[in-house]
Amino acid sequence: MHRHFIITSLAFLLIGFMSCSKKTIDINPTNNPKDSTSNVTPSKFLKENNWIYTQMKKYYLWEETMPTEAKTDKYLEPVKYYKSLINDNQDWFSYMKSNKDDVLNFWLGTPYGYGFRFRPYKPDPTKENIYLAVSLVSQQSPAEKAGLYRGDIIQKIDGNNITEGNLSGLLEKLNINITWQTTSNELKTAAIAKSSYRVKPIYDTRVIEIEKKKIGYFAFTQFLHEIDNDLRAVFNNFKAQKIDELILDLRFNPGGFTPNAEVVGSLIVKNLNPNEKMFGGHANKAQTLEAQSKPDGNKDGRNWTNESANLNTLNRIYIITSKSTSSSSELVINCLKTKMEVILIGENTLGKNVISTIITDETGKFPFVIMPAYSTLENSKGESYYGRKEGFIPDFLIHDDILPYYPIGNQNETLLKKTLEIIQGNLLTNIKVDSEHFKVNFLDKNHHYDSHTPFISN
């Protein structure tokens, strides 16, 4: 038997364990689409690729678009073989990684790494070296313990100038020396080593009072299991303080444990009714028939959860987004849109409107993990239009491109400041840059992880 998780993320949403039979498809071991002669040497990747095809045929959302097994090239190394099965027209989420533990630990909230996220840019457009603007530092991570903060700018790693060509290699190391400039223009150097740490997804929560309005602010970085009561405490505090508006900051949130997303949405939604459908979706034909054969197989999706800390009376919610806002984060946005006004501020989201399943081989023969798209995600109105390269398009497009960054929760921080202005009625999107700050052109729109290998395929 082997197990797999269903999760949404920068790529995926953790739902739980499922079982699947250890079944392989019998094929001619000498079958090579490039050579039909009988004396061909069998592929050294035959067992791995047989296993991959079997899992994809059973679980892949778009399995009907897969090539027949006889037409696949089993001589490809496994990652390339996996990619050859993907429906490129609809799927930019499914991926494969060589180390299953890295992926599982990440989605369980216990990653192995340095603990910072960054956005790369060129300080001089005419030269190849790049700087890394630190956009988030995980609490209690090696990066925080080394003295790194949001807003710092990493200029060198191991004494080397950083380039697009060497960045991944430098960050793959288990130990590095980083040289960075602080927000007060000090130059610092420190050694930092990768280690496991526990993510604290409730990154910042506070009540801001402006013009007799109480505005709740909540920066949330990942949907995880076993944090529901912590979230309820946050919203009980908001409720006790009788907030007038709520800002949910999801710019760093790649998704995560789906039941946790159900709780978050149910704590916010206006006129909560646990008997109403929150979301649903559909899988491929084989999985649909299997689900219908179970005792609860006719249940149409998931309902809102019964939350006594639900805010209940808010007419609207302001949500801060970025390209790193994905999956369960987008699920919450999509579901709330059916019940209240949702105002998005920031940049486009990733556009991941599918559940993906993490599949590993429990026999231990294969150390890798595959993450194919498994099911669509649709709100109670059947809407799922954000499943596109543009994702959710913000109501107020604000580029988070002013450095050095202010701390998360600081009222001068670019996106929070703009959101507060919008709440006060200033709908202009222009942002003034003072003499102590400067605008940059980032190389892309992602908040990268310190491994430089975010768990998305695009």
Secondary structure, DSSP 8 states (H G I E B T S, - for coil): -EEEEEEBTTTB----EEEE--------TT-BTTB--TT----TTHHHHHHHHHHHHHH-TTGGGS--GGGS-TTS-HHHHHHHTS-TTT-SS-EEES-HHHHHHHHTT--EE--EEEEEE-SSTTSSEEEEEEEEE-TTSHHHHTT--TT-EEEEETTEEEETTTHHHHHHSSEEEEEEE-TTS-EEEEEEE-EE-----EEEEEEEEETTEEEEEEEE--B-TT-HHHHHHHHHHHHHTT-SEEEEE-TT---B-HHHHHHHHHHH-BT--TTSEEEE----HHHHHHHHTSTTTT--SEE----TT--B--SEEEEEE-TT--THHHHHHHHHTTTSEEEEEES------EEEEEEE-TTSS---EEE-EEEE-EETT---TT-STT-S--SEE----EES---TT-TTSHHHHHHHHHHTT---------TT-EE--BSSS--EETTS--S---
